[in-house]
């Protein structure tokens, strides 16, 4: 099984919202626990997802002559601090590139080389935008859309989680 097949399998696990997934093929075996997984006090697995009603936005203190339209509430800020997901992305029709695996995010192939992409760069479908290293395997992450890189969300050489936001792309750019 190659890295592309593993990535597709992980996407399927996420799409099905499974709490846990175990895979074994010959000598290779791995287990994935998603955001829907947790352990009860007795040690048995239980789903971690519990729907919660959103809290009412709290407006920040306004000084001067700014209007409410010029200020943002905490619910409308550019990033949601709990997941690192930009909430403004839906408003601007930006496309997100997320990490298909857990690993270390690298913007370039080596420290001596420049980044694959930077904000303002145009990308096509299949353009390599970064590398995520997992267990000494360097997985090239490709863009699934054409457009302009708006923002690089993850920091170079930092650990990333499965489905963590890496880039924002404007498909109209």
C-alpha positions as CSV (number, residue, x, y, z in Angstrom):
1,X,0.0,0.0,0.0
2,X,1.5,3.3,-1.1
3,X,1.1,6.8,0.5
4,X,-1.7,7.8,-1.9
5,X,-3.8,4.8,-0.9
6,X,-3.2,5.5,2.8
7,X,-4.2,9.1,2.3
8,X,-7.4,8.0,0.5
9,X,-8.2,5.5,3.3
10,X,-7.7,8.2,5.9
11,X,-10.0,10.6,4.0
12,X,-12.7,7.8,4.0
13,X,-12.3,7.3,7.7
14,X,-12.8,11.0,8.3
15,X,-15.8,11.1,5.9
16,X,-17.4,8.2,7.7
17,X,-16.8,9.9,11.1
18,X,-15.4,6.7,12.6
19,X,-14.0,6.9,16.2
20,X,-11.3,4.4,15.6
21,X,-9.9,2.5,12.6
22,X,-7.4,-0.4,12.6
23,X,-5.7,-1.7,9.4
24,X,-3.4,-4.7,8.9
25,X,-1.9,-5.9,5.6
26,X,1.0,-8.4,5.8
27,X,3.7,-6.8,7.9
28,X,2.1,-3.3,7.9
29,X,-0.4,-2.3,10.5
30,X,-1.7,1.0,11.8
31,X,-4.4,2.3,14.0
32,X,-6.1,5.7,13.7
33,X,-8.1,7.4,16.5
34,X,-10.1,10.4,15.3
35,X,-11.7,13.4,17.0
36,X,-14.7,11.2,17.6
37,X,-12.7,8.9,19.9
38,X,-12.3,9.0,23.7
39,X,-12.0,6.6,26.6
40,X,-14.5,6.4,29.4
41,X,-13.4,6.0,33.0
42,X,-13.9,2.2,32.7
43,X,-11.5,2.2,29.8
44,X,-14.0,1.3,27.0
45,X,-14.1,3.4,23.9
46,X,-17.0,5.9,23.5
47,X,-17.7,8.5,20.9
48,X,-16.2,11.9,21.9
49,X,-18.4,13.9,19.6
50,X,-21.3,15.6,21.5
51,X,-23.2,18.4,19.7
52,X,-23.1,21.7,21.6
53,X,-25.2,24.7,20.9
54,X,-23.1,27.7,19.8
55,X,-22.6,30.4,22.3
56,X,-23.9,33.9,21.6
57,X,-21.2,36.2,20.3
58,X,-19.7,38.6,22.7
59,X,-19.1,42.0,21.2
60,X,-15.8,43.6,22.1
61,X,-15.7,47.0,23.8
62,X,-16.0,49.7,21.2
63,X,-14.0,52.9,21.5
64,X,-14.1,56.0,19.3
65,X,-16.6,56.4,16.5
66,X,-16.5,53.0,14.9
67,X,-19.8,51.4,14.0
68,X,-20.8,47.8,14.9
69,X,-20.2,46.8,11.2
70,X,-16.5,47.9,11.5
71,X,-15.9,45.8,14.6
72,X,-15.8,42.0,14.7
73,X,-17.3,39.9,17.5
74,X,-15.2,37.0,18.8
75,X,-17.4,34.6,16.8
76,X,-16.5,36.4,13.6
77,X,-12.7,36.5,14.1
78,X,-10.5,35.2,11.3
79,X,-9.6,32.0,13.1
80,X,-11.4,29.7,15.4
81,X,-8.8,29.1,18.2
82,X,-10.1,25.6,19.1
83,X,-9.4,24.1,15.7
84,X,-7.2,26.6,13.8
85,X,-9.9,26.7,11.1
86,X,-10.5,30.1,9.5
87,X,-14.2,31.0,9.8
88,X,-13.8,33.7,7.2
89,X,-12.9,31.0,4.6
90,X,-16.6,30.1,4.1
91,X,-17.5,33.8,3.6
92,X,-14.7,34.3,1.0
93,X,-15.2,31.0,-0.8
94,X,-11.6,30.0,-0.1
95,X,-10.6,26.4,-0.5
96,X,-8.7,24.7,2.3
97,X,-5.8,22.3,1.9
98,X,-5.7,20.1,5.0
99,X,-3.1,17.6,6.2
100,X,-4.1,14.0,5.1
101,X,-1.8,12.5,7.8
102,X,-0.2,13.2,11.1
103,X,3.4,14.3,10.8
104,X,5.8,17.2,10.4
105,X,4.9,20.0,8.0
106,X,7.7,21.3,5.7
107,X,7.2,24.2,3.2
108,X,10.3,23.1,1.1
109,X,12.1,20.0,0.1
110,X,15.2,20.9,2.1
111,X,16.4,23.8,4.2
112,X,18.6,25.0,1.4
113,X,15.7,25.3,-1.1
114,X,12.9,27.8,-1.2
115,X,9.3,27.0,-0.2
116,X,7.2,25.1,-2.8
117,X,4.6,27.9,-2.6
118,X,4.1,31.2,-0.8
119,X,1.1,33.6,-0.5
120,X,0.3,35.2,-3.9
121,X,1.6,32.2,-5.9
122,X,-0.7,30.6,-8.4
123,X,-1.1,26.8,-8.3
124,X,-2.7,24.2,-10.6
125,X,-4.3,20.9,-9.7
126,X,-1.5,18.5,-8.8
127,X,1.0,21.2,-7.8
128,X,3.1,20.1,-4.8
129,X,2.5,22.7,-2.1
130,X,4.4,21.1,0.9
131,X,5.7,17.9,2.4
132,X,4.3,16.2,5.5
133,X,6.9,13.8,7.0
134,X,5.5,10.7,8.8
135,X,7.7,7.9,10.1
136,X,10.6,9.0,7.9
137,X,8.4,9.0,4.8
138,X,8.2,12.4,3.0
139,X,4.7,12.7,1.6
140,X,4.2,15.4,-1.0
141,X,0.9,17.2,-0.6
142,X,-0.6,18.4,-3.9
143,X,-3.2,21.0,-4.5
144,X,-6.6,19.6,-5.5
145,X,-7.7,23.0,-7.0
146,X,-6.3,25.7,-9.2
147,X,-6.1,29.2,-7.7
148,X,-3.9,31.6,-5.7
149,X,-2.4,30.8,-2.4
150,X,-4.0,33.3,0.1
151,X,-2.4,32.1,3.4
152,X,0.0,29.5,4.7
153,X,-1.6,28.5,8.0
154,X,0.9,26.0,9.4
155,X,4.4,26.9,10.5
156,X,7.4,25.3,8.8
157,X,8.9,22.3,10.5
158,X,6.0,22.1,13.0
159,X,3.9,19.0,13.9
160,X,0.5,18.8,12.2
161,X,-2.5,16.7,13.1
162,X,-4.7,14.8,10.7
163,X,-7.1,17.2,8.9
164,X,-5.3,20.3,10.2
165,X,-5.6,23.3,8.0
166,X,-2.3,24.0,6.1
167,X,-3.2,26.5,3.3
168,X,-6.0,28.7,2.0
169,X,-6.5,29.0,-1.7
170,X,-8.7,31.4,-3.7
171,X,-10.0,29.4,-6.6
172,X,-10.9,32.7,-8.4
173,X,-7.4,34.2,-8.0
